[in-house]
Amino acid sequence: MLSILIPTYNYNINPLVEELYHQANACDIKFEIIVADDASTVTAYNPEELSKFENFKLIKLQNNIG
C-alpha cells in the first residue's frame, strides 16, 4: 500500500489531490491520500469536493505545529 501525505497550511490542495488520485488509480495499486491541515486560518480548499475520492482522509489540527 502506498500512503501519500500532503501537509498543508492556507493552500488549495484540491488540484493536487485530484491529480495524485488519478495517477495512483492508473497504476492499479492500493493507496491512500491523507491531507494534514496545520490549523489553516482560511480554508483555501473545498473539503466536500475532496471527500468524493475513495481512500481520502483529512486531518485538521486544532493548533498550528509548524
Predicted model as a PDB file, atoms N, CA, C, CB and O in Angstrom, pLDDT in the B-factor column:
MODEL        1                                                                  
ATOM      1  N   MET A   1       0.840  -1.177   0.000  1.00 95.00           N  
ATOM      2  CA  MET A   1       0.000   0.000   0.000  1.00 95.00           C  
ATOM      3  C   MET A   1       0.884   1.239   0.000  1.00 95.00           C  
ATOM      4  CB  MET A   1      -0.955  -0.001   1.213  1.00 95.00           C  
ATOM      5  O   MET A   1       1.899   1.302   0.694  1.00 95.00           O  
ATOM      6  N   LEU A   2       0.479   2.205  -0.783  1.00 97.00           N  
ATOM      7  CA  LEU A   2       1.162   3.486  -0.865  1.00 97.00           C  
ATOM      8  C   LEU A   2       0.368   4.509  -0.071  1.00 97.00           C  
ATOM      9  CB  LEU A   2       1.337   3.938  -2.340  1.00 97.00           C  
ATOM     10  O   LEU A   2      -0.832   4.671  -0.291  1.00 97.00           O  
ATOM     11  N   SER A   3       1.024   5.196   0.843  1.00 98.00           N  
ATOM     12  CA  SER A   3       0.394   6.276   1.604  1.00 98.00           C  
ATOM     13  C   SER A   3       0.993   7.599   1.150  1.00 98.00           C  
ATOM     14  CB  SER A   3       0.585   6.076   3.145  1.00 98.00           C  
ATOM     15  O   SER A   3       2.211   7.782   1.161  1.00 98.00           O  
ATOM     16  N   ILE A   4       0.130   8.509   0.755  1.00 98.00           N  
ATOM     17  CA  ILE A   4       0.565   9.828   0.301  1.00 98.00           C  
ATOM     18  C   ILE A   4       0.090  10.842   1.333  1.00 98.00           C  
ATOM     19  CB  ILE A   4       0.008  10.164  -1.137  1.00 98.00           C  
ATOM     20  O   ILE A   4      -1.111  11.007   1.544  1.00 98.00           O  
ATOM     21  N   LEU A   5       1.036  11.518   1.972  1.00 98.00           N  
ATOM     22  CA  LEU A   5       0.710  12.521   2.981  1.00 98.00           C  
ATOM     23  C   LEU A   5       0.991  13.907   2.413  1.00 98.00           C  
ATOM     24  CB  LEU A   5       1.520  12.284   4.289  1.00 98.00           C  
ATOM     25  O   LEU A   5       2.089  14.184   1.930  1.00 98.00           O  
ATOM     26  N   ILE A   6      -0.010  14.764   2.477  1.00 97.00           N  
ATOM     27  CA  ILE A   6       0.127  16.131   1.985  1.00 97.00           C  
ATOM     28  C   ILE A   6      -0.097  17.088   3.154  1.00 97.00           C  
ATOM     29  CB  ILE A   6      -0.880  16.419   0.818  1.00 97.00           C  
ATOM     30  O   ILE A   6      -1.239  17.305   3.559  1.00 97.00           O  
ATOM     31  N   PRO A   7       0.978  17.663   3.702  1.00 96.00           N  
ATOM     32  CA  PRO A   7       0.787  18.679   4.734  1.00 96.00           C  
ATOM     33  C   PRO A   7       0.398  20.000   4.069  1.00 96.00           C  
ATOM     34  CB  PRO A   7       2.076  18.850   5.596  1.00 96.00           C  
ATOM     35  O   PRO A   7       0.927  20.345   3.013  1.00 96.00           O  
ATOM     36  N   THR A   8      -0.517  20.731   4.681  1.00 96.00           N  
ATOM     37  CA  THR A   8      -0.958  21.980   4.070  1.00 96.00           C  
ATOM     38  C   THR A   8      -1.247  23.045   5.120  1.00 96.00           C  
ATOM     39  CB  THR A   8      -2.195  21.741   3.219  1.00 96.00           C  
ATOM     40  O   THR A   8      -1.562  22.747   6.272  1.00 96.00           O  
ATOM     41  N   TYR A   9      -1.131  24.279   4.691  1.00 96.00           N  
ATOM     42  CA  TYR A   9      -1.481  25.431   5.519  1.00 96.00           C  
ATOM     43  C   TYR A   9      -1.906  26.562   4.587  1.00 96.00           C  
ATOM     44  CB  TYR A   9      -0.279  25.870   6.437  1.00 96.00           C  
ATOM     45  O   TYR A   9      -1.090  27.077   3.823  1.00 96.00           O  
ATOM     46  N   ASN A  10      -3.179  26.949   4.645  1.00 95.00           N  
ATOM     47  CA  ASN A  10      -3.724  28.047   3.824  1.00 95.00           C  
ATOM     48  C   ASN A  10      -3.419  27.873   2.330  1.00 95.00           C  
ATOM     49  CB  ASN A  10      -3.159  29.384   4.305  1.00 95.00           C  
ATOM     50  O   ASN A  10      -3.030  28.828   1.658  1.00 95.00           O  
ATOM     51  N   TYR A  11      -3.597  26.661   1.819  1.00 96.00           N  
ATOM     52  CA  TYR A  11      -3.285  26.389   0.422  1.00 96.00           C  
ATOM     53  C   TYR A  11      -4.378  25.513  -0.187  1.00 96.00           C  
ATOM     54  CB  TYR A  11      -1.901  25.707   0.291  1.00 96.00           C  
ATOM     55  O   TYR A  11      -4.900  24.618   0.478  1.00 96.00           O  
ATOM     56  N   ASN A  12      -4.720  25.765  -1.428  1.00 96.00           N  
ATOM     57  CA  ASN A  12      -5.726  24.967  -2.124  1.00 96.00           C  
ATOM     58  C   ASN A  12      -5.081  23.684  -2.657  1.00 96.00           C  
ATOM     59  CB  ASN A  12      -6.374  25.783  -3.284  1.00 96.00           C  
ATOM     60  O   ASN A  12      -4.367  23.709  -3.659  1.00 96.00           O  
ATOM     61  N   ILE A  13      -5.339  22.575  -1.983  1.00 96.00           N  
ATOM     62  CA  ILE A  13      -4.739  21.302  -2.369  1.00 96.00           C  
ATOM     63  C   ILE A  13      -5.673  20.467  -3.248  1.00 96.00           C  
ATOM     64  CB  ILE A  13      -4.359  20.513  -1.128  1.00 96.00           C  
ATOM     65  O   ILE A  13      -5.318  19.346  -3.613  1.00 96.00           O  
ATOM     66  N   ASN A  14      -6.845  20.975  -3.595  1.00 96.00           N  
ATOM     67  CA  ASN A  14      -7.791  20.219  -4.411  1.00 96.00           C  
ATOM     68  C   ASN A  14      -7.185  19.720  -5.727  1.00 96.00           C  
ATOM     69  CB  ASN A  14      -8.998  21.072  -4.706  1.00 96.00           C  
ATOM     70  O   ASN A  14      -7.296  18.529  -6.019  1.00 96.00           O  
ATOM     71  N   PRO A  15      -6.549  20.581  -6.533  1.00 97.00           N  
ATOM     72  CA  PRO A  15      -5.990  20.083  -7.799  1.00 97.00           C  
ATOM     73  C   PRO A  15      -4.913  19.014  -7.590  1.00 97.00           C  
ATOM     74  CB  PRO A  15      -5.406  21.241  -8.595  1.00 97.00           C  
ATOM     75  O   PRO A  15      -4.833  18.055  -8.358  1.00 97.00           O  
ATOM     76  N   LEU A  16      -4.097  19.176  -6.567  1.00 97.00           N  
ATOM     77  CA  LEU A  16      -3.042  18.201  -6.282  1.00 97.00           C  
ATOM     78  C   LEU A  16      -3.630  16.850  -5.886  1.00 97.00           C  
ATOM     79  CB  LEU A  16      -2.125  18.717  -5.168  1.00 97.00           C  
ATOM     80  O   LEU A  16      -3.197  15.812  -6.387  1.00 97.00           O  
ATOM     81  N   VAL A  17      -4.601  16.861  -5.003  1.00 97.00           N  
ATOM     82  CA  VAL A  17      -5.233  15.614  -4.571  1.00 97.00           C  
ATOM     83  C   VAL A  17      -5.886  14.917  -5.758  1.00 97.00           C  
ATOM     84  CB  VAL A  17      -6.277  15.883  -3.466  1.00 97.00           C  
ATOM     85  O   VAL A  17      -5.756  13.704  -5.918  1.00 97.00           O  
ATOM     86  N   GLU A  18      -6.584  15.678  -6.585  1.00 97.00           N  
ATOM     87  CA  GLU A  18      -7.252  15.084  -7.743  1.00 97.00           C  
ATOM     88  C   GLU A  18      -6.239  14.436  -8.692  1.00 97.00           C  
ATOM     89  CB  GLU A  18      -8.070  16.150  -8.491  1.00 97.00           C  
ATOM     90  O   GLU A  18      -6.452  13.316  -9.156  1.00 97.00           O  
ATOM     91  N   GLU A  19      -5.155  15.127  -8.974  1.00 97.00           N  
ATOM     92  CA  GLU A  19      -4.136  14.586  -9.882  1.00 97.00           C  
ATOM     93  C   GLU A  19      -3.475  13.341  -9.300  1.00 97.00           C  
ATOM     94  CB  GLU A  19      -3.072  15.647 -10.182  1.00 97.00           C  
ATOM     95  O   GLU A  19      -3.298  12.347 -10.004  1.00 97.00           O  
ATOM     96  N   LEU A  20      -3.111  13.389  -8.030  1.00 97.00           N  
ATOM     97  CA  LEU A  20      -2.492  12.222  -7.394  1.00 97.00           C  
ATOM     98  C   LEU A  20      -3.453  11.035  -7.353  1.00 97.00           C  
ATOM     99  CB  LEU A  20      -2.032  12.571  -5.973  1.00 97.00           C  
ATOM    100  O   LEU A  20      -3.042   9.889  -7.536  1.00 97.00           O  
ATOM    101  N   TYR A  21      -4.712  11.311  -7.116  1.00 97.00           N  
ATOM    102  CA  TYR A  21      -5.715  10.257  -7.091  1.00 97.00           C  
ATOM    103  C   TYR A  21      -5.793   9.555  -8.448  1.00 97.00           C  
ATOM    104  CB  TYR A  21      -7.085  10.832  -6.706  1.00 97.00           C  
ATOM    105  O   TYR A  21      -5.798   8.325  -8.513  1.00 97.00           O  
ATOM    106  N   HIS A  22      -5.853  10.329  -9.520  1.00 96.00           N  
ATOM    107  CA  HIS A  22      -5.951   9.747 -10.854  1.00 96.00           C  
ATOM    108  C   HIS A  22      -4.676   8.983 -11.224  1.00 96.00           C  
ATOM    109  CB  HIS A  22      -6.227  10.843 -11.888  1.00 96.00           C  
ATOM    110  O   HIS A  22      -4.755   7.924 -11.847  1.00 96.00           O  
ATOM    111  N   GLN A  23      -3.519   9.499 -10.854  1.00 97.00           N  
ATOM    112  CA  GLN A  23      -2.265   8.803 -11.150  1.00 97.00           C  
ATOM    113  C   GLN A  23      -2.162   7.485 -10.395  1.00 97.00           C  
ATOM    114  CB  GLN A  23      -1.075   9.690 -10.805  1.00 97.00           C  
ATOM    115  O   GLN A  23      -1.755   6.472 -10.963  1.00 97.00           O  
ATOM    116  N   ALA A  24      -2.526   7.496  -9.129  1.00 96.00           N  
ATOM    117  CA  ALA A  24      -2.462   6.269  -8.337  1.00 96.00           C  
ATOM    118  C   ALA A  24      -3.467   5.238  -8.841  1.00 96.00           C  
ATOM    119  CB  ALA A  24      -2.718   6.573  -6.859  1.00 96.00           C  
ATOM    120  O   ALA A  24      -3.164   4.045  -8.876  1.00 96.00           O  
ATOM    121  N   ASN A  25      -4.652   5.682  -9.228  1.00 95.00           N  
ATOM    122  CA  ASN A  25      -5.648   4.769  -9.808  1.00 95.00           C  
ATOM    123  C   ASN A  25      -5.129   4.140 -11.090  1.00 95.00           C  
ATOM    124  CB  ASN A  25      -6.963   5.510 -10.084  1.00 95.00           C  
ATOM    125  O   ASN A  25      -5.343   2.951 -11.328  1.00 95.00           O  
ATOM    126  N   ALA A  26      -4.457   4.918 -11.910  1.00 97.00           N  
ATOM    127  CA  ALA A  26      -3.931   4.420 -13.177  1.00 97.00           C  
ATOM    128  C   ALA A  26      -2.850   3.360 -12.959  1.00 97.00           C  
ATOM    129  CB  ALA A  26      -3.371   5.576 -14.004  1.00 97.00           C  
ATOM    130  O   ALA A  26      -2.651   2.492 -13.809  1.00 97.00           O  
ATOM    131  N   CYS A  27      -2.156   3.429 -11.828  1.00 96.00           N  
ATOM    132  CA  CYS A  27      -1.111   2.444 -11.509  1.00 96.00           C  
ATOM    133  C   CYS A  27      -1.697   1.142 -10.980  1.00 96.00           C  
ATOM    134  CB  CYS A  27      -0.139   3.020 -10.486  1.00 96.00           C  
ATOM    135  O   CYS A  27      -0.989   0.144 -10.848  1.00 96.00           O  
ATOM    136  N   ASP A  28      -2.976   1.156 -10.683  1.00 92.00           N  
ATOM    137  CA  ASP A  28      -3.676  -0.026 -10.176  1.00 92.00           C  
ATOM    138  C   ASP A  28      -3.000  -0.593  -8.922  1.00 92.00           C  
ATOM    139  CB  ASP A  28      -3.742  -1.101 -11.264  1.00 92.00           C  
ATOM    140  O   ASP A  28      -2.708  -1.785  -8.833  1.00 92.00           O  
ATOM    141  N   ILE A  29      -2.764   0.301  -7.960  1.00 94.00           N  
ATOM    142  CA  ILE A  29      -2.170  -0.101  -6.682  1.00 94.00           C  
ATOM    143  C   ILE A  29      -3.100   0.335  -5.545  1.00 94.00           C  
ATOM    144  CB  ILE A  29      -0.741   0.521  -6.503  1.00 94.00           C  
ATOM    145  O   ILE A  29      -3.946   1.213  -5.715  1.00 94.00           O  
ATOM    146  N   LYS A  30      -2.922  -0.296  -4.393  1.00 97.00           N  
ATOM    147  CA  LYS A  30      -3.654   0.154  -3.212  1.00 97.00           C  
ATOM    148  C   LYS A  30      -2.975   1.417  -2.697  1.00 97.00           C  
ATOM    149  CB  LYS A  30      -3.703  -0.961  -2.103  1.00 97.00           C  
ATOM    150  O   LYS A  30      -1.751   1.476  -2.576  1.00 97.00           O  
ATOM    151  N   PHE A  31      -3.784   2.420  -2.398  1.00 97.00           N  
ATOM    152  CA  PHE A  31      -3.204   3.685  -1.939  1.00 97.00           C  
ATOM    153  C   PHE A  31      -4.195   4.410  -1.038  1.00 97.00           C  
ATOM    154  CB  PHE A  31      -2.810   4.581  -3.140  1.00 97.00           C  
ATOM    155  O   PHE A  31      -5.387   4.106  -1.004  1.00 97.00           O  
ATOM    156  N   GLU A  32      -3.654   5.374  -0.316  1.00 98.00           N  
ATOM    157  CA  GLU A  32      -4.463   6.299   0.467  1.00 98.00           C  
ATOM    158  C   GLU A  32      -3.841   7.674   0.336  1.00 98.00           C  
ATOM    159  CB  GLU A  32      -4.561   5.860   1.965  1.00 98.00           C  
ATOM    160  O   GLU A  32      -2.626   7.812   0.198  1.00 98.00           O  
ATOM    161  N   ILE A  33      -4.690   8.687   0.381  1.00 97.00           N  
ATOM    162  CA  ILE A  33      -4.222  10.073   0.356  1.00 97.00           C  
ATOM    163  C   ILE A  33      -4.689  10.726   1.648  1.00 97.00           C  
ATOM    164  CB  ILE A  33      -4.758  10.854  -0.912  1.00 97.00           C  
ATOM    165  O   ILE A  33      -5.881  10.761   1.954  1.00 97.00           O  
ATOM    166  N   ILE A  34      -3.731  11.236   2.391  1.00 97.00           N  
ATOM    167  CA  ILE A  34      -4.016  11.879   3.672  1.00 97.00           C  
ATOM    168  C   ILE A  34      -3.567  13.335   3.583  1.00 97.00           C  
ATOM    169  CB  ILE A  34      -3.301  11.136   4.857  1.00 97.00           C  
ATOM    170  O   ILE A  34      -2.424  13.618   3.224  1.00 97.00           O  
ATOM    171  N   VAL A  35      -4.465  14.247   3.910  1.00 97.00           N  
ATOM    172  CA  VAL A  35      -4.125  15.666   3.970  1.00 97.00           C  
ATOM    173  C   VAL A  35      -4.117  16.072   5.435  1.00 97.00           C  
ATOM    174  CB  VAL A  35      -5.133  16.543   3.137  1.00 97.00           C  
ATOM    175  O   VAL A  35      -5.094  15.855   6.153  1.00 97.00           O  
ATOM    176  N   ALA A  36      -3.015  16.659   5.873  1.00 96.00           N  
ATOM    177  CA  ALA A  36      -2.887  17.155   7.240  1.00 96.00           C  
ATOM    178  C   ALA A  36      -2.887  18.685   7.197  1.00 96.00           C  
ATOM    179  CB  ALA A  36      -1.583  16.606   7.926  1.00 96.00           C  
ATOM    180  O   ALA A  36      -1.908  19.311   6.790  1.00 96.00           O  
ATOM    181  N   ASP A  37      -3.991  19.260   7.620  1.00 95.00           N  
ATOM    182  CA  ASP A  37      -4.146  20.714   7.645  1.00 95.00           C  
ATOM    183  C   ASP A  37      -3.623  21.229   8.977  1.00 95.00           C  
ATOM    184  CB  ASP A  37      -5.638  21.132   7.430  1.00 95.00           C  
ATOM    185  O   ASP A  37      -4.162  20.910  10.037  1.00 95.00           O  
ATOM    186  N   ASP A  38      -2.564  22.032   8.907  1.00 96.00           N  
ATOM    187  CA  ASP A  38      -1.888  22.536  10.107  1.00 96.00           C  
ATOM    188  C   ASP A  38      -2.591  23.785  10.648  1.00 96.00           C  
ATOM    189  CB  ASP A  38      -0.409  22.852   9.798  1.00 96.00           C  
ATOM    190  O   ASP A  38      -1.985  24.852  10.754  1.00 96.00           O  
ATOM    191  N   ALA A  39      -3.878  23.638  10.988  1.00 94.00           N  
ATOM    192  CA  ALA A  39      -4.686  24.712  11.573  1.00 94.00           C  
ATOM    193  C   ALA A  39      -4.705  25.960  10.690  1.00 94.00           C  
ATOM    194  CB  ALA A  39      -4.159  25.070  12.958  1.00 94.00           C  
ATOM    195  O   ALA A  39      -4.424  27.067  11.150  1.00 94.00           O  
ATOM    196  N   SER A  40      -5.037  25.760   9.428  1.00 93.00           N  
ATOM    197  CA  SER A  40      -5.129  26.892   8.489  1.00 93.00           C  
ATOM    198  C   SER A  40      -6.064  27.959   9.032  1.00 93.00           C  
ATOM    199  CB  SER A  40      -5.618  26.417   7.101  1.00 93.00           C  
ATOM    200  O   SER A  40      -7.075  27.658   9.668  1.00 93.00           O  
ATOM    201  N   THR A  41      -5.708  29.214   8.769  1.00 92.00           N  
ATOM    202  CA  THR A  41      -6.552  30.324   9.215  1.00 92.00           C  
ATOM    203  C   THR A  41      -7.661  30.602   8.205  1.00 92.00           C  
ATOM    204  CB  THR A  41      -5.707  31.590   9.434  1.00 92.00           C  
ATOM    205  O   THR A  41      -8.675  31.211   8.547  1.00 92.00           O  
ATOM    206  N   VAL A  42      -7.473  30.160   6.966  1.00 90.00           N  
ATOM    207  CA  VAL A  42      -8.512  30.221   5.933  1.00 90.00           C  
ATOM    208  C   VAL A  42      -8.581  28.845   5.283  1.00 90.00           C  
ATOM    209  CB  VAL A  42      -8.212  31.350   4.863  1.00 90.00           C  
ATOM    210  O   VAL A  42      -7.564  28.171   5.124  1.00 90.00           O  
ATOM    211  N   THR A  43      -9.777  28.439   4.914  1.00 84.00           N  
ATOM    212  CA  THR A  43      -9.921  27.159   4.226  1.00 84.00           C  
ATOM    213  C   THR A  43      -9.828  27.443   2.735  1.00 84.00           C  
ATOM    214  CB  THR A  43     -11.279  26.441   4.596  1.00 84.00           C  
ATOM    215  O   THR A  43     -10.812  27.832   2.105  1.00 84.00           O  
ATOM    216  N   ALA A  44      -8.646  27.247   2.178  1.00 91.00           N  
ATOM    217  CA  ALA A  44      -8.392  27.548   0.770  1.00 91.00           C  
ATOM    218  C   ALA A  44      -8.787  26.399  -0.140  1.00 91.00           C  
ATOM    219  CB  ALA A  44      -6.932  27.882   0.563  1.00 91.00           C  
ATOM    220  O   ALA A  44      -8.709  26.517  -1.362  1.00 91.00           O  
ATOM    221  N   TYR A  45      -9.210  25.291   0.447  1.00 92.00           N  
ATOM    222  CA  TYR A  45      -9.608  24.127  -0.336  1.00 92.00           C  
ATOM    223  C   TYR A  45     -11.055  23.789  -0.020  1.00 92.00           C  
ATOM    224  CB  TYR A  45      -8.683  22.914  -0.048  1.00 92.00           C  
ATOM    225  O   TYR A  45     -11.637  24.323   0.923  1.00 92.00           O  
ATOM    226  N   ASN A  46     -11.631  22.894  -0.820  1.00 93.00           N  
ATOM    227  CA  ASN A  46     -13.023  22.506  -0.652  1.00 93.00           C  
ATOM    228  C   ASN A  46     -13.086  21.082  -0.098  1.00 93.00           C  
ATOM    229  CB  ASN A  46     -13.794  22.611  -1.998  1.00 93.00           C  
ATOM    230  O   ASN A  46     -12.936  20.125  -0.857  1.00 93.00           O  
ATOM    231  N   PRO A  47     -13.304  20.924   1.213  1.00 90.00           N  
ATOM    232  CA  PRO A  47     -13.313  19.582   1.810  1.00 90.00           C  
ATOM    233  C   PRO A  47     -14.429  18.686   1.267  1.00 90.00           C  
ATOM    234  CB  PRO A  47     -13.451  19.696   3.310  1.00 90.00           C  
ATOM    235  O   PRO A  47     -14.256  17.470   1.182  1.00 90.00           O  
ATOM    236  N   GLU A  48     -15.564  19.270   0.902  1.00 92.00           N  
ATOM    237  CA  GLU A  48     -16.661  18.467   0.355  1.00 92.00           C  
ATOM    238  C   GLU A  48     -16.266  17.849  -0.982  1.00 92.00           C  
ATOM    239  CB  GLU A  48     -17.927  19.326   0.188  1.00 92.00           C  
ATOM    240  O   GLU A  48     -16.594  16.698  -1.266  1.00 92.00           O  
ATOM    241  N   GLU A  49     -15.567  18.616  -1.787  1.00 94.00           N  
ATOM    242  CA  GLU A  49     -15.109  18.109  -3.088  1.00 94.00           C  
ATOM    243  C   GLU A  49     -14.078  16.990  -2.896  1.00 94.00           C  
ATOM    244  CB  GLU A  49     -14.501  19.257  -3.936  1.00 94.00           C  
ATOM    245  O   GLU A  49     -14.072  16.011  -3.642  1.00 94.00           O  
ATOM    246  N   LEU A  50     -13.227  17.140  -1.915  1.00 93.00           N  
ATOM    247  CA  LEU A  50     -12.197  16.136  -1.658  1.00 93.00           C  
ATOM    248  C   LEU A  50     -12.784  14.842  -1.108  1.00 93.00           C  
ATOM    249  CB  LEU A  50     -11.167  16.682  -0.690  1.00 93.00           C  
ATOM    250  O   LEU A  50     -12.248  13.763  -1.359  1.00 93.00           O  
ATOM    251  N   SER A  51     -13.867  14.940  -0.369  1.00 92.00           N  
ATOM    252  CA  SER A  51     -14.448  13.754   0.256  1.00 92.00           C  
ATOM    253  C   SER A  51     -15.040  12.782  -0.759  1.00 92.00           C  
ATOM    254  CB  SER A  51     -15.514  14.165   1.240  1.00 92.00           C  
ATOM    255  O   SER A  51     -15.359  11.648  -0.403  1.00 92.00           O  
ATOM    256  N   LYS A  52     -15.195  13.201  -2.014  1.00 95.00           N  
ATOM    257  CA  LYS A  52     -15.733  12.305  -3.039  1.00 95.00           C  
ATOM    258  C   LYS A  52     -14.723  11.237  -3.459  1.00 95.00           C  
ATOM    259  CB  LYS A  52     -16.165  13.108  -4.257  1.00 95.00           C  
ATOM    260  O   LYS A  52     -15.098  10.230  -4.058  1.00 95.00           O  
ATOM    261  N   PHE A  53     -13.453  11.452  -3.148  1.00 94.00           N  
ATOM    262  CA  PHE A  53     -12.419  10.490  -3.522  1.00 94.00           C  
ATOM    263  C   PHE A  53     -12.354   9.353  -2.507  1.00 94.00           C  
ATOM    264  CB  PHE A  53     -11.051  11.185  -3.635  1.00 94.00           C  
ATOM    265  O   PHE A  53     -12.355   9.578  -1.297  1.00 94.00           O  
ATOM    266  N   GLU A  54     -12.297   8.133  -3.026  1.00 91.00           N  
ATOM    267  CA  GLU A  54     -12.103   6.980  -2.144  1.00 91.00           C  
ATOM    268  C   GLU A  54     -10.687   7.057  -1.570  1.00 91.00           C  
ATOM    269  CB  GLU A  54     -12.333   5.622  -2.911  1.00 91.00           C  
ATOM    270  O   GLU A  54      -9.800   7.678  -2.155  1.00 91.00           O  
ATOM    271  N   ASN A  55     -10.498   6.431  -0.445  1.00 93.00           N  
ATOM    272  CA  ASN A  55      -9.171   6.344   0.176  1.00 93.00           C  
ATOM    273  C   ASN A  55      -8.598   7.712   0.536  1.00 93.00           C  
ATOM    274  CB  ASN A  55      -8.213   5.626  -0.753  1.00 93.00           C  
ATOM    275  O   ASN A  55      -7.380   7.889   0.551  1.00 93.00           O  
ATOM    276  N   PHE A  56      -9.466   8.678   0.826  1.00 96.00           N  
ATOM    277  CA  PHE A  56      -9.027  10.020   1.194  1.00 96.00           C  
ATOM    278  C   PHE A  56      -9.366  10.275   2.645  1.00 96.00           C  
ATOM    279  CB  PHE A  56      -9.675  11.089   0.288  1.00 96.00           C  
ATOM    280  O   PHE A  56     -10.437   9.903   3.125  1.00 96.00           O  
ATOM    281  N   LYS A  57      -8.437  10.917   3.340  1.00 96.00           N  
ATOM    282  CA  LYS A  57      -8.668  11.263   4.747  1.00 96.00           C  
ATOM    283  C   LYS A  57      -8.119  12.669   5.000  1.00 96.00           C  
ATOM    284  CB  LYS A  57      -7.994  10.215   5.708  1.00 96.00           C  
ATOM    285  O   LYS A  57      -7.029  13.014   4.543  1.00 96.00           O  
ATOM    286  N   LEU A  58      -8.889  13.470   5.731  1.00 95.00           N  
ATOM    287  CA  LEU A  58      -8.467  14.820   6.109  1.00 95.00           C  
ATOM    288  C   LEU A  58      -8.250  14.857   7.609  1.00 95.00           C  
ATOM    289  CB  LEU A  58      -9.516  15.887   5.675  1.00 95.00           C  
ATOM    290  O   LEU A  58      -9.132  14.500   8.390  1.00 95.00           O  
ATOM    291  N   ILE A  59      -7.065  15.295   7.998  1.00 96.00           N  
ATOM    292  CA  ILE A  59      -6.748  15.502   9.410  1.00 96.00           C  
ATOM    293  C   ILE A  59      -6.589  17.008   9.602  1.00 96.00           C  
ATOM    294  CB  ILE A  59      -5.438  14.709   9.850  1.00 96.00           C  
ATOM    295  O   ILE A  59      -5.688  17.622   9.032  1.00 96.00           O  
ATOM    296  N   LYS A  60      -7.462  17.589  10.402  1.00 95.00           N  
ATOM    297  CA  LYS A  60      -7.428  19.039  10.629  1.00 95.00           C  
ATOM    298  C   LYS A  60      -6.966  19.285  12.063  1.00 95.00           C  
ATOM    299  CB  LYS A  60      -8.838  19.697  10.368  1.00 95.00           C  
ATOM    300  O   LYS A  60      -7.687  19.002  13.019  1.00 95.00           O  
ATOM    301  N   LEU A  61      -5.757  19.815  12.193  1.00 95.00           N  
ATOM    302  CA  LEU A  61      -5.201  20.100  13.516  1.00 95.00           C  
ATOM    303  C   LEU A  61      -5.840  21.342  14.119  1.00 95.00           C  
ATOM    304  CB  LEU A  61      -3.683  20.277  13.433  1.00 95.00           C  
ATOM    305  O   LEU A  61      -6.174  22.285  13.401  1.00 95.00           O  
ATOM    306  N   GLN A  62      -6.005  21.343  15.416  1.00 94.00           N  
ATOM    307  CA  GLN A  62      -6.602  22.487  16.116  1.00 94.00           C  
ATOM    308  C   GLN A  62      -5.602  23.621  16.335  1.00 94.00           C  
ATOM    309  CB  GLN A  62      -7.166  22.040  17.455  1.00 94.00           C  
ATOM    310  O   GLN A  62      -5.976  24.793  16.365  1.00 94.00           O  
ATOM    311  N   ASN A  63      -4.317  23.256  16.490  1.00 93.00           N  
ATOM    312  CA  ASN A  63      -3.261  24.236  16.716  1.00 93.00           C  
ATOM    313  C   ASN A  63      -2.164  24.056  15.684  1.00 93.00           C  
ATOM    314  CB  ASN A  63      -2.688  24.111  18.140  1.00 93.00           C  
ATOM    315  O   ASN A  63      -1.831  22.933  15.305  1.00 93.00           O  
ATOM    316  N   ASN A  64      -1.604  25.173  15.231  1.00 92.00           N  
ATOM    317  CA  ASN A  64      -0.510  25.116  14.267  1.00 92.00           C  
ATOM    318  C   ASN A  64       0.740  24.597  14.971  1.00 92.00           C  
ATOM    319  CB  ASN A  64      -0.250  26.515  13.629  1.00 92.00           C  
ATOM    320  O   ASN A  64       1.162  25.131  15.997  1.00 92.00           O  
ATOM    321  N   ILE A  65       1.318  23.548  14.401  1.00 91.00           N  
ATOM    322  CA  ILE A  65       2.523  22.967  15.000  1.00 91.00           C  
ATOM    323  C   ILE A  65       3.746  23.183  14.135  1.00 91.00           C  
ATOM    324  CB  ILE A  65       2.329  21.486  15.242  1.00 91.00           C  
ATOM    325  O   ILE A  65       4.831  22.689  14.441  1.00 91.00           O  
ATOM    326  N   GLY A  66       3.566  23.932  13.040  1.00 84.00           N  
ATOM    327  CA  GLY A  66       4.684  24.277  12.182  1.00 84.00           C  
ATOM    328  C   GLY A  66       5.172  23.121  11.426  1.00 84.00           C  
ATOM    329  O   GLY A  66       6.119  23.246  10.650  1.00 84.00           O  
TER     330      GLY A  66                                                      
ENDMDL                                                                          
END                                                                             
